[in-house]
Amino acid sequence: MDSLNALDEIEMMLGIYREKVLFMWGYLPGLTPNKLPLLAPFMWRTPPTLTGDRWMDVCGGGCGFAMAISVSGKVLTWGSTPNDGQSHIASGNHETPQIISLLENIPIIKGACGWAHCVTITDHGEVYAWGWKECVPFGKLISDGPDWVDTIIMDPNAFSTSENFLSQNQFFSLGGQDDPGSCSGSYLSQNRNQPEYGSEYNIFDCNSKKRRILEEPTKTEVEYSSAIPCLVSLGSNVQIMEVAAGGRHVLALSDFGKVWGWGYGGEGQLGLGFRITSVSAPQLIPCFKIGESSTPLNMNSENMIGSIGRNVKTIACGGRHSAVITDTGALLTFGWGLHGQCGHGGTDDELSPKCVSSILGLQMKGVAAGLWHTICTSLEGGSLFAFGGNGFGQLGIGSFESQTVPMLVDAPSVQSIDAKIVSCGARHNAITSADGKVFCWGWNKYGQLGLGDIIDRSSPCEVPINGFFVKKASCGWWHTLVIAESCQ
């Protein structure tokens, strides 16, 4: 449990009560009539089911849903309506924040949300996952009864390899807008330079071959989704401290600085050195393997290990790429590189973790990843660096040109702040400052910047939340969530 959570528990034991509220803005379809977006911060106080409890953590999801965790370890989800397809599965059919009853007696301390899946960590370092089945590896299923029920899962050694990887022009999809999906029910008619999630794909039904947009939940979605939390098997004596969820993949970081990954790895986002359609069991990612594909600079092996580090300290997942920060503050990235989101000066996919050499020597402390871009913060002064796609101003550098190497975000609004938490949505971002403020920028079609309009911003802008000190911010793909503490 991190220090912030421990402080919350101590204050509760001593009877010290500082009200914490949840603010949200952007698109969460179950919250408003007619599924209208929230253009400005909307406050949600602790629900009656959490009487005597407080908000502790919050996670924005992909397809219009969200998750929060209370100080006592309760998990709440919301955002969907019964007709919201994959969101309906991931959020447990909760339109407003409600406790997931199957996890009610399991103390959860952290979590992450992907496109249509959720991952959480218990106070003992165990991992539970639900949502898309490719992101829910073999393990044990929570049943309605008192006992565990073993699930029947594919042999972890039987997953496909790069030899039978789908050709680049036949990505499989669950359908729907902003969908990074993968199943045999439909496929995307695209080439290698395909439009990214969020554009209106030409989706063809495999049976009728007629062009259509799959908006309603289908039988295929149900077959390829699991709404029931599953305990993930990571081996004996493995305690997970942090999880990250991407479009269709998951990373998990252990207390010894090792990283496991599972799910879809078609662009190398699992860092295994090859493309793979599905990893059904957690695989250890060789983050520090010395080799040609991971050599950041022209240096010998001994110096290379010393500068990059030996353990991982934090992790992040984007739509199809991943990033980790090591114990020396080095940033490693891997996965899809078409927009420069891996930061290596080109647009090639990186199949193995590779050090971002242009900022090697600057210690990074935080990293977040969106669909096309990556944001990181430095240890000294909390400076921001951004790279990747920038069609909506999501890099925050005052322009709309993509960047294949890290660029300093030096907008006047953030020059003197110490960035504490950074989070990426699909094409927008949020950061919190040491003085309790929150700043957003990038794509704003659904009001996800919280500025009262739908105008994109190419520079960070402060979101007005008067009378509250922002403790945590998290971006969903179409929305933003904030936990704030009353200043009174």
C-alpha positions as CSV (number, residue, x, y, z in Angstrom):
1,M,0.0,0.0,0.0
2,D,1.4,3.4,-0.9
3,S,2.0,6.2,1.6
4,L,-1.1,8.2,0.5
5,N,-3.3,5.3,1.2
6,A,-1.7,4.6,4.5
7,L,-2.2,8.3,5.5
8,D,-5.9,8.0,4.6
9,E,-6.3,4.9,6.9
10,I,-4.5,6.6,9.8
11,E,-6.7,9.7,9.5
12,M,-9.8,7.5,9.5
13,M,-8.6,5.6,12.6
14,L,-8.0,8.9,14.4
15,G,-11.4,10.3,13.4
16,I,-9.8,13.0,11.1
17,Y,-12.2,13.5,8.3
18,R,-11.4,15.5,5.2
19,E,-14.1,15.2,2.6
20,K,-13.0,13.6,-0.6
21,V,-15.2,14.0,-3.7
22,L,-15.0,12.6,-7.2
23,F,-15.2,15.0,-10.1
24,M,-15.8,13.7,-13.6
25,W,-16.2,15.2,-17.1
26,G,-16.4,14.0,-20.7
27,Y,-18.4,11.0,-21.9
28,L,-19.7,8.5,-19.4
29,P,-22.9,7.4,-21.1
30,G,-24.8,6.0,-18.1
31,L,-24.6,9.2,-16.0
32,T,-26.6,11.7,-18.0
33,P,-29.9,11.7,-19.9
34,N,-29.6,10.9,-23.6
35,K,-25.9,10.0,-23.0
36,L,-24.9,13.6,-23.3
37,P,-21.2,14.4,-22.4
38,L,-20.3,16.5,-19.4
39,L,-18.4,19.6,-20.5
40,A,-17.3,20.8,-17.1
41,P,-16.4,19.1,-13.8
42,F,-19.4,17.3,-12.2
43,M,-19.1,16.4,-8.5
44,W,-20.1,13.0,-7.2
45,R,-19.9,12.6,-3.4
46,T,-19.3,9.4,-1.6
47,P,-22.3,7.1,-2.3
48,P,-24.4,5.8,0.6
49,T,-22.9,2.3,0.1
50,L,-19.6,3.9,1.2
51,T,-20.8,5.6,4.4
52,G,-17.8,6.1,6.6
53,D,-15.5,5.3,3.8
54,R,-13.7,7.5,1.3
55,W,-12.5,7.6,-2.3
56,M,-8.9,6.5,-2.6
57,D,-8.2,5.7,-6.3
58,V,-9.9,6.2,-9.6
59,C,-9.3,4.7,-13.1
60,G,-10.7,5.9,-16.4
61,G,-11.8,3.2,-18.9
62,G,-11.8,2.8,-22.6
63,C,-15.3,2.4,-24.0
64,G,-17.1,4.9,-21.7
65,F,-16.8,3.3,-18.3
66,A,-14.8,4.0,-15.1
67,M,-13.7,2.4,-11.9
68,A,-12.9,3.7,-8.4
69,I,-11.5,2.2,-5.2
70,S,-12.3,3.2,-1.7
71,V,-10.0,3.4,1.3
72,S,-11.5,0.2,2.7
73,G,-10.8,-1.7,-0.5
74,K,-14.2,-1.6,-2.2
75,V,-14.3,-1.5,-6.0
76,L,-17.0,0.6,-7.8
77,T,-17.7,0.7,-11.5
78,W,-20.1,2.8,-13.6
79,G,-20.7,4.5,-16.9
80,S,-22.6,2.0,-19.0
81,T,-26.2,1.3,-19.9
82,P,-27.6,-2.1,-20.9
83,N,-27.1,-1.2,-24.6
84,D,-23.5,-0.1,-24.4
85,G,-21.9,-3.3,-25.5
86,Q,-18.4,-3.8,-24.2
87,S,-18.8,-1.0,-21.7
88,H,-21.7,-2.9,-20.2
89,I,-19.5,-5.9,-19.7
90,A,-16.5,-4.1,-18.1
91,S,-18.5,-1.8,-15.8
92,G,-20.8,-4.5,-14.5
93,N,-24.0,-2.8,-15.8
94,H,-23.6,0.1,-13.4
95,E,-24.8,3.5,-14.7
96,T,-23.7,5.3,-11.5
97,P,-20.9,4.3,-9.0
98,Q,-21.8,0.9,-7.4
99,I,-19.8,-1.7,-5.6
100,I,-18.9,-4.9,-7.5
101,S,-20.4,-7.4,-5.0
102,L,-18.1,-10.3,-6.0
103,L,-15.1,-8.3,-4.9
104,E,-16.7,-6.8,-1.8
105,N,-14.8,-9.0,0.7
106,I,-11.5,-8.8,-1.1
107,P,-9.4,-5.7,-0.1
108,I,-8.4,-4.0,-3.4
109,I,-5.8,-1.2,-3.2
110,K,-5.0,-0.3,-6.9
111,G,-6.4,-0.8,-10.3
112,A,-6.3,0.0,-14.0
113,C,-8.8,0.0,-16.9
114,G,-8.2,-0.8,-20.6
115,W,-10.5,-0.5,-23.5
116,A,-13.0,-3.1,-22.2
117,H,-11.2,-4.8,-19.3
118,C,-10.3,-4.1,-15.7
119,V,-7.3,-5.2,-13.6
120,T,-7.0,-4.8,-9.8
121,I,-4.5,-5.6,-7.0
122,T,-5.3,-6.8,-3.5
123,D,-3.4,-5.8,-0.4
124,H,-1.5,-9.1,-0.7
125,G,-0.3,-8.4,-4.2
126,E,-2.8,-10.7,-6.0
127,V,-4.3,-9.7,-9.3
128,Y,-8.0,-9.9,-10.4
129,A,-9.1,-9.2,-14.0
130,W,-12.4,-9.1,-15.9
131,G,-13.7,-7.9,-19.2
132,W,-12.3,-9.1,-22.5
133,K,-11.2,-12.7,-22.2
134,E,-7.9,-12.2,-24.0
135,C,-7.0,-9.8,-21.1
136,V,-8.2,-12.3,-18.5
137,P,-5.6,-15.1,-18.3
138,F,-6.0,-18.5,-16.8
139,G,-6.6,-18.6,-13.1
140,K,-9.6,-19.1,-10.7
141,L,-13.1,-17.7,-11.2
142,I,-15.1,-16.0,-8.5
143,S,-18.4,-17.8,-8.2
144,D,-21.6,-16.7,-6.4
145,G,-21.0,-19.5,-3.9
146,P,-18.4,-19.7,-1.1
147,D,-15.9,-21.8,-2.9
148,W,-13.5,-21.1,-5.8
149,V,-14.3,-22.7,-9.1
150,D,-11.4,-23.6,-11.4
151,T,-11.8,-22.3,-14.9
152,I,-10.9,-24.2,-18.0
153,I,-8.2,-22.2,-19.8
154,M,-6.0,-22.7,-22.8
155,D,-2.6,-24.2,-22.1
156,P,-0.3,-21.2,-21.6
157,N,2.3,-22.8,-23.8
158,A,-0.1,-23.2,-26.7
159,F,-0.4,-19.6,-27.8
160,S,0.3,-18.7,-31.4
161,T,3.6,-17.4,-32.6
162,S,4.7,-14.9,-35.1
163,E,4.6,-17.5,-37.8
164,N,0.8,-17.6,-37.8
165,F,0.3,-13.9,-36.9
166,L,-2.5,-12.3,-38.8
167,S,-1.5,-10.3,-41.9
168,Q,-1.4,-6.6,-41.4
169,N,-4.6,-6.0,-43.5
170,Q,-6.8,-8.4,-41.6
171,F,-7.0,-7.1,-38.0
172,F,-9.9,-8.8,-36.2
173,S,-12.3,-6.6,-34.3
174,L,-15.3,-6.7,-31.9
175,G,-16.7,-3.8,-33.8
176,G,-17.8,-0.4,-32.7
177,Q,-16.3,3.1,-32.7
178,D,-12.9,3.6,-31.0
179,D,-12.6,-0.2,-30.8
180,P,-9.2,-1.8,-30.8
181,G,-10.8,-5.2,-30.6
182,S,-10.0,-8.7,-31.6
183,C,-12.4,-11.6,-32.3
184,S,-13.6,-13.7,-35.2
185,G,-16.9,-12.0,-35.5
186,S,-15.9,-9.2,-37.9
187,Y,-12.8,-7.7,-39.4
188,L,-11.5,-4.3,-40.3
189,S,-10.9,-3.5,-44.0
190,Q,-7.6,-1.6,-43.5
191,N,-4.0,-1.5,-44.6
192,R,-0.8,-0.9,-42.6
193,N,-1.5,2.8,-42.5
194,Q,-4.9,2.2,-41.0
195,P,-6.7,5.0,-39.3
196,E,-6.4,4.7,-35.5
197,Y,-9.1,3.9,-33.0
198,G,-11.7,6.6,-32.9
199,S,-12.2,7.1,-36.6
200,E,-15.3,5.6,-38.3
201,Y,-14.0,2.3,-39.5
202,N,-15.4,0.4,-42.4
203,I,-16.4,-2.7,-40.5
204,F,-17.7,-5.7,-42.5
205,D,-19.7,-8.5,-41.1
206,C,-18.1,-11.8,-41.9
207,N,-21.4,-13.4,-42.8
208,S,-23.2,-10.7,-44.8
209,K,-20.1,-8.8,-46.0
210,K,-22.3,-5.7,-45.7
211,R,-20.6,-2.5,-44.4
212,R,-22.0,-1.5,-41.0
213,I,-21.0,0.0,-37.7
214,L,-21.5,-2.5,-34.8
215,E,-23.0,-0.4,-32.1
216,E,-25.2,-2.9,-30.2
217,P,-23.8,-5.8,-28.1
218,T,-23.5,-8.9,-30.1
219,K,-23.3,-12.6,-29.3
220,T,-19.7,-12.5,-30.2
221,E,-19.0,-9.8,-27.6
222,V,-20.6,-11.9,-24.9
223,E,-18.6,-15.0,-26.0
224,Y,-15.3,-13.1,-25.9
225,S,-15.9,-11.2,-22.6
226,S,-16.0,-12.2,-19.0
227,A,-17.9,-10.0,-16.5
228,I,-16.8,-12.1,-13.6
229,P,-13.5,-11.2,-11.9
230,C,-10.8,-13.9,-12.2
231,L,-7.7,-14.4,-10.0
232,V,-4.6,-14.2,-12.2
233,S,-2.0,-16.9,-11.7
234,L,1.5,-15.4,-11.6
235,G,3.4,-18.1,-9.7
236,S,4.3,-18.6,-6.1
237,N,5.9,-15.7,-4.1
238,V,5.1,-13.1,-6.8
239,Q,3.5,-10.0,-5.4
240,I,2.3,-7.4,-7.8
241,M,2.6,-3.7,-6.9
242,E,1.3,-2.0,-10.0
243,V,-0.8,-2.9,-13.0
244,A,-1.4,-1.1,-16.3
245,A,-4.1,-1.8,-19.0
246,G,-3.9,-0.9,-22.7
247,G,-6.2,-1.3,-25.6
248,R,-6.0,-5.1,-25.5
249,H,-3.0,-5.9,-23.3
250,V,-2.0,-5.8,-19.6
251,L,1.3,-5.3,-17.8
252,A,1.9,-6.1,-14.1
253,L,4.9,-5.0,-12.0
254,S,6.2,-7.1,-9.1
255,D,7.8,-5.9,-5.9
256,F,11.1,-7.1,-7.2
257,G,10.9,-4.9,-10.3
258,K,10.0,-7.6,-12.8
259,V,7.3,-7.0,-15.4
260,W,4.7,-9.6,-16.7
261,G,2.5,-9.1,-19.7
262,W,-0.5,-10.8,-21.4
263,G,-3.2,-10.2,-23.9
264,Y,-2.7,-9.1,-27.5
265,G,0.9,-8.4,-28.8
266,G,0.5,-7.9,-32.5
267,E,2.7,-4.8,-32.6
268,G,5.2,-5.9,-29.9
269,Q,3.4,-4.2,-27.0
270,L,4.2,-7.2,-24.8
271,G,7.9,-6.8,-25.4
272,L,8.6,-10.5,-26.1
273,G,10.7,-9.9,-29.2
274,F,8.1,-11.0,-31.7
275,R,4.5,-10.3,-32.8
276,I,1.9,-12.5,-31.3
277,T,-1.9,-12.6,-31.5
278,S,-2.7,-13.8,-28.0
279,V,-0.8,-14.5,-24.8
280,S,-3.2,-16.4,-22.6
281,A,-0.9,-16.6,-19.6
282,P,1.4,-14.0,-18.0
283,Q,4.8,-13.9,-19.5
284,L,7.9,-12.4,-18.0
285,I,9.1,-9.5,-20.2
286,P,12.9,-9.3,-20.7
287,C,13.3,-5.6,-20.1
288,F,17.1,-5.7,-19.6
289,K,18.1,-8.2,-22.2
290,I,21.3,-7.0,-24.0
291,G,21.0,-7.3,-27.7
292,E,20.9,-5.4,-30.9
293,S,17.2,-4.6,-30.7
294,S,17.5,-3.0,-27.3
295,T,20.8,-1.2,-27.6
296,P,20.1,2.5,-26.9
297,L,23.6,3.9,-27.5
298,N,27.0,2.8,-28.7
299,M,28.4,1.6,-25.4
300,N,29.6,-1.6,-24.0
301,S,27.4,-4.0,-22.1
302,E,28.6,-3.1,-18.6
303,N,28.0,0.6,-19.1
304,M,24.7,-0.1,-20.8
305,I,23.3,-2.0,-17.8
306,G,24.6,0.6,-15.4
307,S,22.9,3.5,-17.2
308,I,19.6,1.8,-18.0
309,G,19.2,0.1,-14.6
310,R,18.4,-3.4,-13.4
311,N,14.8,-3.2,-12.2
312,V,11.6,-1.5,-13.3
313,K,9.9,1.1,-11.0
314,T,6.7,2.0,-12.9
315,I,4.8,0.9,-16.0
316,A,2.3,2.2,-18.5
317,C,0.1,0.9,-21.4
318,G,-1.1,2.8,-24.4
319,G,-3.5,1.6,-27.1
320,R,-0.9,-0.6,-28.8
321,H,2.4,0.3,-27.1
322,S,3.9,0.2,-23.6
323,A,6.5,2.1,-21.5
324,V,8.4,1.4,-18.3
325,I,10.7,3.4,-16.1
326,T,13.7,1.8,-14.5
327,D,15.4,2.3,-11.1
328,T,17.8,4.7,-12.7
329,G,15.1,6.8,-14.3
330,A,15.6,5.5,-17.8
331,L,12.5,5.2,-20.0
332,L,12.0,2.1,-22.1
333,T,9.3,1.8,-24.7
334,F,8.0,-1.0,-27.0
335,G,5.1,-1.7,-29.3
336,W,3.4,0.1,-32.1
337,G,5.5,3.0,-33.5
338,L,3.6,4.4,-36.5
339,H,3.1,7.9,-35.0
340,G,6.5,8.0,-33.2
341,Q,5.0,7.1,-29.8
342,C,8.0,4.9,-28.9
343,G,10.2,8.0,-29.1
344,H,13.2,6.5,-30.9
345,G,13.2,9.0,-33.9
346,G,11.4,6.7,-36.3
347,T,8.0,5.0,-36.9
348,D,9.0,1.4,-36.7
349,D,7.3,-1.0,-34.3
350,E,9.6,-2.0,-31.4
351,L,9.2,-5.7,-30.5
352,S,11.4,-5.5,-27.4
353,P,11.9,-2.9,-24.7
354,K,14.3,-0.2,-26.0
355,C,15.7,2.7,-24.1
356,V,14.6,6.2,-25.3
357,S,18.2,7.4,-25.7
358,S,17.6,11.1,-26.3
359,I,16.5,11.6,-22.6
360,L,18.9,9.0,-21.2
361,G,20.6,10.7,-18.2
362,L,17.5,12.6,-17.2
363,Q,15.7,10.7,-14.5
364,M,12.1,10.1,-15.3
365,K,9.6,9.4,-12.5
366,G,6.2,9.0,-14.2
367,V,4.9,7.9,-17.6
368,A,1.6,7.5,-19.3
369,A,0.6,6.4,-22.8
370,G,-2.4,7.2,-25.0
371,L,-3.4,5.7,-28.4
372,W,-0.8,7.6,-30.4
373,H,1.4,9.4,-27.9
374,T,3.5,9.1,-24.7
375,I,4.0,11.6,-21.8
376,C,6.6,11.4,-19.1
377,T,7.7,13.5,-16.2
378,S,11.2,14.1,-14.8
379,L,12.2,13.5,-11.2
380,E,13.8,16.9,-10.9
381,G,11.3,19.7,-11.1
382,G,8.5,17.6,-12.6
383,S,9.2,18.7,-16.2
384,L,7.0,17.2,-18.9
385,F,8.2,15.5,-22.1
386,A,5.9,14.3,-24.9
387,F,6.2,12.4,-28.2
388,G,4.1,10.6,-30.7
389,G,1.0,11.6,-32.6
390,N,-0.2,15.2,-32.2
391,G,-3.2,15.6,-34.5
392,F,-5.3,17.0,-31.6
393,G,-2.6,18.9,-29.8
394,Q,-2.2,16.0,-27.3
395,L,1.6,16.6,-27.0
396,G,0.9,20.0,-25.4
397,I,3.7,21.8,-27.4
398,G,1.6,24.4,-29.0
399,S,1.4,22.8,-32.4
400,F,-0.3,19.9,-34.1
401,E,2.8,18.2,-35.6
402,S,3.8,14.7,-34.5
403,Q,7.1,14.2,-32.9
404,T,9.2,11.0,-33.0
405,V,11.5,12.0,-30.1
406,P,10.7,13.5,-26.7
407,M,9.9,17.2,-26.7
408,L,9.8,19.4,-23.6
409,V,6.4,20.8,-22.8
410,D,7.3,24.3,-21.9
411,A,3.9,26.1,-22.1
412,P,3.7,29.1,-19.7
413,S,0.9,27.4,-17.8
414,V,3.1,24.5,-16.6
415,Q,6.6,26.0,-16.6
416,S,6.7,26.6,-12.9
417,I,4.6,23.6,-11.7
418,D,5.9,20.3,-10.3
419,A,3.9,17.7,-12.1
420,K,3.0,14.9,-9.8
421,I,0.6,12.6,-11.6
422,V,0.3,12.3,-15.4
423,S,-2.5,10.4,-17.2
424,C,-3.3,9.9,-20.9
425,G,-6.7,9.3,-22.5
426,A,-7.1,8.4,-26.1
427,R,-5.8,11.7,-27.4
428,H,-5.9,13.9,-24.3
429,N,-4.0,14.2,-21.0
430,A,-4.3,15.3,-17.4
431,I,-1.6,16.2,-14.9
432,T,-1.8,17.2,-11.3
433,S,0.6,19.7,-9.7
434,A,2.2,19.8,-6.3
435,D,-0.2,22.7,-5.3
436,G,-3.3,20.6,-5.9
437,K,-4.3,21.8,-9.4
438,V,-5.2,19.8,-12.5
439,F,-4.3,20.7,-16.1
440,C,-5.8,19.1,-19.3
441,W,-5.0,19.4,-23.0
442,G,-5.6,17.6,-26.4
443,W,-8.7,16.2,-27.9
444,N,-11.9,17.7,-26.6
445,K,-14.8,16.3,-28.8
446,Y,-16.7,15.1,-25.7
447,G,-15.6,17.8,-23.2
448,Q,-13.0,15.6,-21.7
449,L,-10.8,18.6,-21.0
450,G,-13.4,20.0,-18.6
451,L,-13.2,23.5,-19.9
452,G,-16.9,24.0,-20.7
453,D,-16.6,23.6,-24.5
454,I,-15.5,21.1,-27.2
455,I,-12.5,22.9,-28.5
456,D,-9.2,21.0,-28.7
457,R,-6.2,22.5,-26.9
458,S,-2.6,22.2,-27.9
459,S,-1.2,23.6,-24.6
460,P,-2.1,22.6,-21.0
461,C,-5.0,24.5,-19.5
462,E,-5.9,24.6,-15.8
463,V,-9.3,23.1,-15.1
464,P,-11.2,25.3,-12.5
465,I,-12.1,23.2,-9.4
466,N,-12.4,25.9,-6.7
467,G,-12.2,25.0,-3.0
468,F,-10.6,21.6,-3.6
469,F,-7.1,20.2,-3.6
470,V,-6.7,17.6,-6.4
471,K,-5.1,14.4,-5.1
472,K,-5.4,12.1,-8.2
473,A,-6.4,12.4,-11.9
474,S,-7.1,9.7,-14.4
475,C,-8.1,9.9,-18.0
476,G,-10.4,7.5,-19.7
477,W,-10.4,7.4,-23.5
478,W,-13.3,9.8,-23.7
479,H,-13.4,11.3,-20.2
480,T,-11.4,12.5,-17.2
481,L,-11.8,11.7,-13.5
482,V,-10.4,13.5,-10.4
483,I,-10.3,12.8,-6.7
484,A,-10.1,16.0,-4.7
485,E,-10.0,16.9,-1.1
486,S,-12.0,19.8,0.4
487,C,-9.8,22.7,1.4
488,Q,-12.1,23.7,4.2
